[in-house]
């Protein structure tokens, strides 16, 4: 497993909302060296070292200044005060010296990350020019109008442009920070962190950030049973019609309820779960790639390679080489089959669209 990225510098500004700030502190600042040693080293940075007063009157000890950002491996800019966003107060950002410090850190090879409205600071620094980016859905129109060179995506949870990453608002910051842990340390470590935080292990960045019905209604509209059933049968060919039949609803009703509850389609959700299953198997087993492809429902090694490379950026073999667990830590493949049903035969061909959902 490759080394963690080292120092995470958190850019703290006066009046900063506490929620996004606490996300970064929880994920990167809590010592979890029993999961990966060494863990991240978090440094709290401000315009002037000492004490920085955040939203709601909290006083935060910030021992480092913004010059420290240039020495970090990852720089995180949480949300900035809403009044600074609405007023277009770039002068205040310049007074903080933050845009200049971000440019210096980026030039020095640091990965630059914004949570929620922190994207406005990255835009002011010119780091989002000609890049895809996102922010809280309430402010995407302002970001687009104020910075026309930024390719603002108002719908997604987060955008990963490699060395520059941005998240939507509020809890989407958790998704992006867990994505960073997943990128650095692999899915298994990220999943363990998510379990400790009692949050979903993985919401794909392309999932909608604003959903009219974020929590499915109880009773017959709940999707939890059919989602669990689908997860237990990922190794089989699944269709929307099958899911609808299992839920005893029409296909149209299932699609409508699915989109209302998750912001995506059943096929896209299935595709994301298959990729997550593949990553887990690549990290924790020595199974041949062909076998992995069948257990996650991708059918052939060629299909898995195509979709995995397009989504993750590396081939399954390269991913396993980087993230495979220590010897002896394997997963029983028998546990992946649906209870009470035989696992699909090794030689069985499982049709899967080569173009994806």
N, C-alpha and C positions, 0 to 999 in steps of 0.2 A: 504494500500500500504506500502511495506516495506521501510525502511530508505535508503537513498542514501549512497554510500560507503564512503562518507566523503572526505578525503584529496587525491588529485591526484597530485603526484610529477612528474614533467617533467624534465628529465635528459638532460641538454643542454651541448653540447660540442663545442669547437672552430671549426669554419668552417662549422658548421652544416647547411644543406640546409634549407631554410626558409619555403618551402611549407608544409612539414609534421609538422614542428614546429607550424606553424600558424593554422593547422587543430586542433591540441590538444588545443591550446589557445582559438580558437573560440568556440569549443564545450564544454570544461570544464571550461574555464576561463571567459566566458561571463556570467554575472549574469542573470539567468533566474528563479529567485526564485518565480516569478508569476506563473510559470509552476509547480515547485516542490520546496517546502521550508522545509529545506535548500537545496540550490543547491551545486554543487561541490566546494570545496576550492582548487584552483590551486596554487602550489608552484613551482617556477622556481629554479632549483638546478644546480650547476656547480661544477667543481673540486675545485674552489676557489670562495667564495662569492665576488660580486662586479659587474663587467661588463664583459660579454662574447661577443666576436665579431664573428658573424655568417657569412654565405656565403653572398657574395656581399657587405661586409663591414658594415652590420647592427650591431649596438651595442645594446645588450640586457641586461637589469638589472636583475641579478640573485642573489637575496639576500641570498639564502640558499646553503649549500654545499651538497656533495653526502651523507654525514652521515644522512641527513634528509630523505633520501629514506626509511630508516628502520622504520620511524614513519608513513609512508603513508599507505593508504588503497589500492591505485592503483599507480603503477609506470609505466610511459610511456617513452619509449626510441624512439624518432623519428629517421629519417635517419641520418647516419653518413656521413662524407665527402667521396665522391667517391674515392679519392686517397687512403684513409685509407682502403677501401674495396679491391681495386685492388692490393695494395701493401701487403695486409695481415698484416697490421700494428697492431698486437695485443699488441706489446710493448707500443704503444701510449695509447691503451685502459687501459692497466695496470697502466701506468703513471697517467691516469685520476683517477684511483681507482674505475672505474665504475663497472667492473665485480664483484669485491669483495663487493661493496655496493649493487649490485643487489642480490647477494647470501644472504646477510644479510637481505634484505627486504623480499625476498621470504621465508626465514626461519622464519621470524616474521609474516608470514601470508598475505603478500601483494600480490595482483594480478599484475603480470608482463606482460606488453604489449609492443610490438615493432611495429613500422610503417616502412615499406619499408626496407632499409638496416640496420635499428636498430636491425634486427634479428641476425646480425653478433656479436653484443655485447652480446646478450642473449646466443648465441652459445659459445662464448668465456668464459662466466660464467658457462657453463655446464648445463644451464637451459633447453636446447632443446634436450639433450641426450635422445634417445629412444622415442622422441615425434615427432608428425607431426608438420611441420612448413612450412612457405613460406616467400618469399621476392620478390623484384622486379624481373620480369621475366628475365631481362638481367643478373642477378647475382645468379640465383638459381643453375646453374651449379657450380659456384665457391663455394657457400655455401655447396653444397653436397660433393664436392671434398675435401674441407678443413675440414669439420666436418662430417665424414662418419657415426657417430652415430645418426645424425639427419635425420629423415625421411622427406626429402624435397619434398613438393608437388608443382611443378612448375606452375600448371594451375589455382589454386583457388584464389579468392580475399582475403580471410582470413581464418585462422584456429583457432578455439576455443578449447583449451585443458583444459578448466576450470580455473586453476590458472595461466596459461601461454598462451598468445594469440599473434599471429603474423599476419601481413597483407602484402599484395603485395605492389607494388609501387604506389606512387603518390596518385591519387584520391581514391584508395582502402583503404587508411588510414581513409577517411571519413566514408566509409562503416563500418570499424571495430569500430571506435569511436561511431557511431550511434548504432551499435550492443551492445556496453557496456551500453549506455543509455537505450536501449530497455531492456536489461537484468536487469538493476538496477531499472528502473522506469516504464517499460511497453511500449508497442507499441504506445499508444496514445501520450505520452510525446515525444518519439523519432520521431514520425511523425510530431509533431508540430515543433520540432527543425529542422527537414529536410526541412519543408516548409519554415521556416524563412531563411534557407541557400539556398533555391531554388535548392535542389538536390533530387534525388530519395529517397523516404522514406525507401526503403528496397531492397537491392540487396543481395541475399543469398550468404553466404561465398563460397559455392561450384560453383558459377558462374565463367566462365572462365575470367582470368585477362587480357589475350591478345586476341583481336578479330581483324581479318583482316580488317573488315569494321565496326568500332565502331559506326558510324552514318549511318543509312540506307539512301540510295539514295532517293531523292524526287520522287514524282510521283507514278508509279505503284508498285515500289519495297518497298514503305513505309509500315511498319507494324502497325503503330499507330492505324488505324481504326479497324483492326481485334483484336488487343490487347484490345482496349476499349470495343469492342463488347463482347469479352470473359469475361472481368471483370464484365460486366453488366449481364452476364448469368452464373456466377459461381454456382448459386444454381441449375442449370440444369446439366444433364449429357452432357459432351462435349467430342468430339473426334477430332483428327487431321483432319479427313475427313470432319467433319462439318466446322471446321475453314477454311479449304482450299476452300470448296464450297462457304462459305460466302465471301471469298476474291477473288473468281472466278479464282483460280489457281489450279493446280494439287497438290496432297498431297506431291509428291516429291519436287515440286518447293517451297511449303510453308516451308517444313523442311529445305531445302537448304537456303532459305532466312532468316529463323528464326535463324539458327545457325550462319550465317554470321553477323547478326545484334546483337544477344544477347549472342552468345557463348554457348547456351544450346539448348535443344530440346523443342518443344511445350509442351509435357507432363510434363517435369520437371518444366517448367515455370508455368503451370497450378497448379501443386502440391504446389509450393511455394506460389502462390497467394491464394489458398484455405486455407493454414495454416495461412497466414497473416490475412485473413478474420475471421478465427476462433478465433485468438488471440484478434482481435478487438471486436468481439461479446462477448467473455468471459470477457473482461475488462469493457465493457460499457453497457451490458444488464444483466438481470436476467433470460434470456431464458433457458429452460431446455437443457441439453447437447444434447439430441436427436434432438431438434429443431435447435440448432447451427450446428450440423453435416449436416442437410439437407440444411440449408441456405448457407453453404460454399461448398456444393456439395460433401460431403464425404459419403452421404447415411445414414449410421447407426452410433449410438454412439460408437459401437465397432470399426468400421473403424477409426473414428476420434481419439479415444483413442490410437489405435495402432500407427497411423502415427504421432499424436501430441507428444506422449511420446518418440518415436524414434527420432523426430527432436528437440524437446525443452528440453527433459530430465525429464519432470514431466507430470503428467496426466492433462487433462483439468480441473478437479475439483481442483487440487492443484494449478494450474496456476491462476484460478479465485479467489481462496482464497487469493492469494498473491497480485494480481494486480487489483482486481475489483475497479472501480472508486467509488468516494463518492456517497452516496445515492442521487437519483434524476437525475443522469446523465445517460440517456439511449438513445439508438438509435432506431429510428422507423424502424421496420423490413420491413415495406412496401416499404421503399426507396431502399431496396436491390434488389428488383425484377426488371427485365428488363422493361423499359418504354413501355407501350402498350401491355405487355404480362402478363398473369396471373402468380402469384407465384405458384411454385410447391405445390401440396396438402401436408398437414402435414403428411398424412398417406402413401404418395407415396414412393415407394422404389427406390432409385437412385443407380444404379450399380456403384461401384467404386472398383478398383483393390486393394486387401488387401496387395499386395506386393509393391504398389507404382509404379511410373514411372521408 
